[in-house]
Amino acid sequence: MTGAVSRPRPVAEPRLRLFVFHHAGGSHLTYRPLARALPADWEVCLVDAPGRGRLSHEKPLEDPAALVARLLDELLLWLDRPFALFGHSMGALLAHDLTLRMHSAGLPLPRWLGMSARGVPRTDGGGVRRHLLPSAELRRAVGLLGGTPDAVLHDDALWALVEPVLRADLKVAETWRPAVRDPLPPVPLSVLGGRDDPLVAPERLAAWAGLSPAFLGLRLLPGHHFYFSDRPQQTAAVIAAEADRALAGAAAAGPRPSGPHEPTALEAW
């Protein structure tokens, strides 16, 4: 077993191997309830970036390209079965760039790509820069975002352990600029998000339709940025339905006509 990959429920002959990539400052632990709710014949592989889990002895990586390369090395042994990628927030950009890297390297491609709570990247250099905040301000900002246990935010010793990892992850997420010349390959893509997410507007989520030749649609669920934490069963049902559509060849006839201004791109659950 490689260090980055945790398998809560190994499956001998999985119908699908799903790799799940965590958010900035997160780890595989947050996604265990979701993993338990996914189909029993799937093998769910929860992936940790360096600096946590079995890779806690490694320094967290700040450069998006270096992090993608590191994770791809970990995944190479696991691409012998039909597989899919699902990433939340920072994890979505990792899933996106891993797909591009697999394509350029001539590796097997995912059968489905799920991107959660991550909008189309900005190309103007703008956006928030939380990774540059002083420690106290970063701590307050992270508290407002949710997703970090109160015990960490209120304990100086725990915060001192978490801050370097979180700051590195935020730098990855906030400096990410994918190359415009590298469009996604025709891998069926579904985008998920929280209906009341204060960080990512539905329009930015739906805009992925313009960057994918096999866009399956946007699925909005009740909740905020970490909508899946309160609704793992419902989120797992959506993920399973979308992946099954891709496996059944639902996108074989070409991309669905959808976008941020077309109602068919936006489906609330």
N, C-alpha and C positions, 0 to 999 in steps of 0.2 A: 504494500500500500504506500503510495507516495504521500509526502508530508502535507500537501495542500488539500487533498481530497479526503473528506469524511463520508462514509456510507452508513447512514443510520440503519438501513435495512437492505443488506446485500441480497441480490437476486441472481440465481445461477444463469438463467437464460432470459434476460430482460427484453420485453418488447421494445422498450425505449430506455435509454440512459439520459437522464436530465441533469445537466450541470447548473447549479444555482450559485450566483455571484452576489455577495453582500454589498451593502451600502457603505459609505464613508464612515470610518470609525467602528464598523460592525464586525461581526464574525459569523461563522456558520451556526452558532448557538441560537441566534434569533430566528432562524429558518427551520428549526427542527419541527415545530408544530405544523408548519406548512408541508414539510416532507412527509409527515405521518398521514396527512390527508390525501396525498396523491395516490394514483392507482397502484394496486399491489403488484402488478406485473411490470411496473417501472422500477428501475434502479436510480434512486435519487442520490446525486453526488454533490455534497455541499463543499464549496471551494473557499478556502481561506487565503487571503493575500499575506505576504510576509509581514511579520510583526505580531501575529496572533495564532491561536491554535497550535498545531504541531510545528508551525514556522515562527513561533514566538521568539526563538533565539536569533532570528534574522532581523536585520534592520529594515524597517518599512521603506518601500520605494516611493519616490516623489515624482518620477518621470513616467508619464502614461505609456510610452513605447517600451520602456524597460520593464514595467509591471506586466504588460501584455506578453512580452517575450518570456518572462519568468513563468507565468501561468501556463503558457502554451507548452513549455517543456514538461510541466507536471501533467498535462492532459494527454500527451501523445500516447501513453500506454492504454488509454481508456477509449480510444476511437475505433475499436474493433466491432462495435455494435451500433445500430442506428441510434443517433444521439440528438439532443436538442440543448439549447442554451437559454437560460432565463436569468436576467439580472435586474436588480432593483437599484435605482438611483445611480451611484457610481458603478454598481455592478452592471447596469445596462450598457454603459459605455465600454466596459470590458468585454461584454458579450458581442457588442457591435464590432470592436476592433479585432477580437479573436476571429470572428467570421471573415473579416477582410484578410487577416494574416493567413488563415487556413486556405483561403481561396488563392492568394498569391503564391503560396508554397505548394500548391497542388495536392493538398491534404483532403481527406473526406470532409464534406460540408455538413453542417447541422441540418436535420430534417425540418426544424422549426426554430425560430428565434423569437423569444419573448422579452420585451423591453418594458420596464415598469418605472413610472414616476421620473422619467428623464426626457426632457424636451429635446427638440432638434438643437444642435449646438449653435452658439452664436459664432459669427465669423468676423465681428467688428472689434474683438478684443475687450468688449465690455463684460458686464456681469459682476457678481459679488466676488470679494476676495477675503473670505473668512480666514483662510490659512495665514494671512498676514496680520491678523488682529493680535494685540497683546493678550497675554494669558487670561486675565480676568474678563476681558471683553469676549474672548472666544468662548469661555465657559458660559457666560450669560447667553450668547447667541445659540450655542448648542442646546442649552436648556429650553429655549423657545422652539427649536426645531422638533423636539421629541426624538425618540429612538435611543436615547442614552439613559440608563438607569439613574434614578435620583441618588442612589447610593454613591455612584461615581461622581456626580456633580457636587455632592455635599461633603465629600471626604477628600481632604487635600492630598493624602498619600495615594489614593486610588486615581485621582485626577492626574497626578504627576506621572503615573504609569500609562494612562490612556492618552494624554495630550500629544506626545510625539507621533503616535500612530494616527490619531485623528487629524493632526495637522498635515501629515504627509498625504493622507487620503484626500483631504480637502484640496490640497494643491493639485493632485492628479485630476480631480473632478473639475476644478475651476480653471485649469490651464489647458484642458483638452481641446484640441483643434484638429479634427480629422481632415485628411486631405480631400479637397473637393473632387480631385481627379479620380478618386477611388470610390465609385458607387458600390453599393451593396450588391453581391451576386443575387440571383433569383431564389433566395431562401425565403419561404413563407414567413412573414413578419407580423406579429400581433403586438399591440401596445396596450398596456394596462395602466390605470391610474386611479387615484382617489378623487371622488367627485368634489371634495372640498379641500383639496391640496392647496395650501397657501403659497407653495414654492413653484409649482409648475401648472400653468394654465392649460385647459383642454386643447386650446388652439395650437400650442407648441407641441403637445403630444400628437395631435392629429396630423401635424405637418410632416411626420415621418412618411406619410403617403407619397410625398413628392421625392423621397430619396430612396425608395425601395421599389423594385420592379414586381414584387409579389406581396403587396400590403394586404393583410386580411382585415384590418380594421382596428378601431380603438374601443376598448371596453372599460367603462367607468364604473367603479364600485363605490358604495357608500364609505365615507371616511376621509381621512386626511393623508399626509404623505406616507405614513406607515399603516395604510388601510388594511393590509394583510394580517397585521398582528391581532386585530380584533375579530377578523373573519377568515381564519385559515381554511375552513371547510369551503366557504363560498369562493375564495380565491383559487383554491385547488381545483374546484369544479370548472372554473373559467379556463384555467391553464390546461386542464385535461381536454376540455372541449376544443380549444384552439389548436392544441398539438394534434389531436385526432383529425381535425379538419385538414391539417397539413399532411399528415400521414396518409390520409385517404385521397390525396391529390386534389383537394378543393380549389387550389390556386393554379392548377395545371392549365386552365384556359386563359391565364393572364391576370394581371392586377385588376382588382375591383376599382371602379371609378369612385374615388372618395377623396376627401380632403377636408381642411378645417372649415370650409364654407358649405359642405354638402352634408345633409343630415345622415346619409347612409354611412358615413365614416364614424359616426358617434353613436354608440349603443350603450345605454345605461342599464346596469344590472341591479 
